[in-house]
């Protein structure tokens, strides 16, 4: 099949051979895969609940469920209870059959990336992430923004896809002395980030955990990295805006410690962004914009962000040593 490339070997259990509803027939050839290209998947044309066990990828299960992420988990549970299997295409194009526990975890992670759960601000890599990756991957860049040459413990709130953590956690310079890079987000995103960490083989250094903004950080970290977290989230009422809880969490990580927080974002709403930094100062943090030519030189030459507006901004936050004006208790 020169037009389609080599058909990849699939460790789908022996004896599991089904007629592929999405098979592509070309004269004497049958490409044994679904519309998503997963070898061994039966497709999504009305999944069979009765009869022998069949195998499906999550793309097809999602489509079969009417593209409804809300009930996807229960749909997967129903298929598994009927004896069917869920497939996953891993790195290198190898297809594996998931255990029940793995299938349910994969379904949760898949649903988190679909409407209505999907937060469009956390489902992509932003220019600021590319900037921080380039900047912090070399010692000169870390020095330019006042970070330790080789940090040992790093916290990242609101990590989204986890791209920044994966890049820095696998960078020999940044990770030279790294003991823990804790990447955090809401519960619905943590499963997908953990899966990506496992695919990269970074479990010994990078870990993912839920961290709701407003929650105090009780442990000491050398560095707190915060990337593109100042978005206005849809039609959220002002009293439910996320910037005050975010300021509280960052302040709790830095107050009384030598921790340095770096916050990168693109200018979109100057008044709201200024309000956020004022909140940080009332919570006892010093805020300083990083304007060195050395630091700015690592920013992407061309913007990739959708709806690009203002310039990229990098702020350094640390304990001011002054009294805190806000009582978080």
BELMO-V911160 format. One line per field, one symbol per residue. ss: DSSP state (h for helix, s for strand, l for the rest). Layout:
# BELMO-V911160
ss->???
This chain:
# BELMO-V911160
ss->lllllllllslllllllllllllsssllssslslllllslllllllllllllllssshhhhhhhlllllllhhhhhhhhhhlllssssslhhhlsssllhhhhhhhhhhhhhllllllllllllllhhhhhhhhhhllhhhhhhllllllllssssllllllhhhhhhhllllllllllsssssslhhhhhhhhhhhhhhlllllsssssllllllllllllsssssllllllllllhhhllhhhhhhhhhhhhlllllssssssslllhhhhhhhhhhhhhllssssslllhhhhlllllllllllllllssssssssllllllllll
